[in-house]
């Protein structure tokens, strides 16, 4: 799940990133990894909701596109099915989701 809320007062978009309980398949931890955090695998952890879904809201600069992926329990990568597009990653054998603001 991706929701975009553009702020009128700043060149910023509040982006909600989320995965459903079904998508994470019993995971205990989900991290959002992408260009906005230097591809740091532990910096941006999603909050686990009572429903079992995971969510986080990030303020991102508008007028840009960002590549990203989710890291599930530190060992499984997942793309968001609602990404605006996909592009090959640096290793060439994976696809990164892209969000355009």
C-alpha positions in Angstrom: 0.0 0.0 0.0 1.2 3.5 -0.9 -0.6 6.7 -0.1 0.7 10.2 -1.1 -0.3 13.4 0.6 1.4 16.5 -1.0 1.8 19.4 1.5 0.8 22.8 0.2 3.2 24.7 2.5 6.4 22.8 1.6 7.8 20.9 -1.4 7.2 17.7 0.5 4.9 14.7 0.1 4.0 12.6 3.1 4.2 9.0 1.8 2.6 6.1 3.7 4.3 2.8 2.9 2.6 -0.3 4.1 2.3 -4.1 3.7 -0.6 -6.2 4.7 -0.4 -9.1 7.2 -1.0 -11.4 4.2 1.9 -9.9 2.2 4.4 -10.2 5.1 3.3 -13.8 5.8 3.9 -13.8 9.6 6.9 -11.6 9.6 8.0 -10.0 12.9 10.0 -7.1 11.4 9.8 -5.1 8.1 12.3 -2.4 7.0 11.9 0.1 4.2 15.2 0.3 2.3 15.8 2.8 -0.5 17.5 5.8 -2.0 15.9 8.1 0.6 17.9 6.4 3.4 21.1 5.4 1.6 19.9 1.8 1.2 20.4 1.3 4.9 18.8 -2.0 5.8 18.1 -1.2 9.5 17.4 2.5 9.6 13.7 2.7 8.6 11.6 0.1 10.4 7.8 0.0 9.8 5.5 -0.1 12.7 3.5 -3.3 13.3 -0.2 -2.6 13.7 -2.6 -4.6 15.9 -4.1 -6.0 12.6 -0.7 -7.5 11.7 -0.2 -4.9 8.9 3.0 -2.8 8.8 3.1 0.9 8.1 5.4 4.0 8.1 5.0 7.6 7.0 7.9 9.4 5.5 8.2 13.0 4.3 9.9 12.9 0.9 10.9 15.8 -1.4 8.5 16.3 -4.3 9.7 16.4 -7.9 11.8 13.3 -7.5 11.6 9.6 -8.0 12.9 7.1 -5.4 13.8 3.5 -5.7 12.9 1.3 -2.7 12.2 -2.3 -1.5 11.0 -3.9 1.7 13.3 -6.2 3.8 11.2 -8.8 5.6 12.8 -10.2 8.8 16.3 -9.3 7.6 16.4 -12.0 4.9 13.6 -11.7 2.3 13.1 -8.9 -0.2 9.7 -7.7 -1.4 8.5 -5.1 -3.8 5.3 -3.0 -3.2 2.7 -4.1 -5.7 1.5 -0.4 -5.8 4.9 1.1 -6.8 4.6 3.5 -9.7 7.1 1.5 -11.7 10.0 -1.0 -11.4 13.6 -0.7 -12.4 16.6 -3.1 -12.4 18.6 -2.9 -9.2 22.4 -2.5 -9.0 23.0 -6.2 -8.9 21.0 -6.6 -12.1 19.1 -9.7 -10.9 16.4 -7.9 -8.9 13.8 -5.2 -9.5 13.4 -2.2 -7.3 10.1 -0.4 -6.9 10.0 3.2 -7.9 7.8 6.0 -6.3 7.4 9.2 -8.3 6.4 12.4 -6.4 
